[in-house]
Amino acid sequence: MAHAANSGDVAWLLAASALVLLMAPGLALFYGGMVRSKSVLNMIMMVFGALAVVSITWVVVGYSLAFGDDLGGGLLGDPGQHFMFQDMLDDVPGVLPDSLFAIFQGLFGVVTVGLIAGAIADRTRFGTWLVFCAAWTIVVYAPVAHWAFDLSSAHHVGGWMANRLGALDFAGGTAVEINSGAAGLACALVLGPRLGFGREPMKPHNLTLVMLGAGLLWFGWFGFNAGSALRADTSASVVFVNTLMAGCTGMLAWLLVERVRDGHATSFGGASGVVAGLVAITPSCGAVTPFGAMVIGALAGAICGIAVGMKYRFGYDDSLDVVGVHLVGGVVGVLAIGLLASSAAPQGVDGLLYGGGPSQLVEQTVAAGATLIYSFGVTTVIALVLDRLIGFRVVEEHEMIGVDLVLHAETAYDLHAAAGARPHFRPTQPGEEMA
Amino acid sequence: MKLVTAVIKPHKWEEVRVALEGAGVTGMTVSEVSGYGRQKGHTEVYRGAEYDISLVPKVRVEIVVDDADADEVVEAVVNAARTGRIGDGKVWVAPVDSVVRVRTGDRDESAV
């Protein structure tokens, strides 16, 4: 799939890809600050682990499944077509290098899988998680990315949602946000709640990290959204402005909900509101005007700010609110296109409130529903199979001690100098159990 | 000899230290502790979930003094630490059997 491109476009997409990569450590800090101090390193490592495993899986087979020629029905690409990127290394003047487009898309998968980790914090076996990352990329992420992102051209047949259905999803409200949220819910249900969920306090151990992580995510999100224009032009600029606006109104709306409901506007709410607004503008950033972006960000900030309380009512432990922020925010963003899309925006479509009729809203609803159902169903199967085969959750005692120490033999903070006595190096002997 | 132990509000610590120096106290041991008395804890809210935090941060000051100085030291701490609001803390005095200065081996009154 050759996109015409000049050197400016190529330079921008190289930079945008690196910005998307920065979202991984941003997400790691965002999540790491939210967990208790006994599992912060594990949380960070789950996201870094996803970065490594998903990137490799993508180059081997994931990209082919998502962007290879359609095997039929717009459901899946040809898995052997771009194996190891071996057919994508030739220099073709005047187009976006295939390898650049492919790895930009792969980093979207990294962020998507990393998001799921937040639903199963504090209690997941690390090795099983890495296996899950590879399996989920192949069975869930790549097909849904094919549906949503793989555009048909003269010599190429793409996915059903983007082409036959005609749903708009500029940067991943379906494939990234709804997908990760529904998968997070499935994993949280299979693993079950943390010990003491709903009874013991599980407050975030470091909100400074959460704020820093949210800031890095926002910075990286400009690569995610404005990079999805695949050109350095007006459409990328409008998307950039929209991405800023939605983050801003998302933050203020969440804070307003908190101020009215709880009496205080919190820093955690501010960070969460930014992310909720960014989630909702991800699919819609190319379809709306800056005013539309403000409305979408505000809707997402307010609705997600209310939705994060659902888990206590229904008793599922989506630990860091992947459902409340990414699934709900993703649905808000995907559906909002049907209402607020404007032909003045880069994608040039009018939604219901701009005189475009209800058809776009129907298409958006189908895309959101299909992604949600497929992701939730298939992820449940993957998680159940992995749990039966190799165990997905740590044993109770290890969960109480804390996964940092048990899984990684580390603790994040050495606040009591006397406890760190007698450091020495001793290579572990083969067959020796670690104490 | 007496051990004077004071548990006070953290932001009052500097005033208490100055008052103790004024009373001639030359050394003390200070630790950051947590606890609660009649004021109980406080409430924190994270993403709408309320947490009752029962333990409140406090500073504990420990001073070993001659019997004759104990009342003056207690007075100094109480006056410096008082805000008049609930949660100001407590000061108590306990007898000490023996003291050794590690560097010299001096014992009891000469070690205080």
Interface residues (C-beta under 8 A of the other chain):
Chain A: P201 K203 P204 E258 R261 D262 G263 H264 T266 F268 G269 S272 G305 V308 G309 Y312 D321 G324
Chain B: E44 V45 Y46 R47 G48 A49 E50 Y51 D52 I53
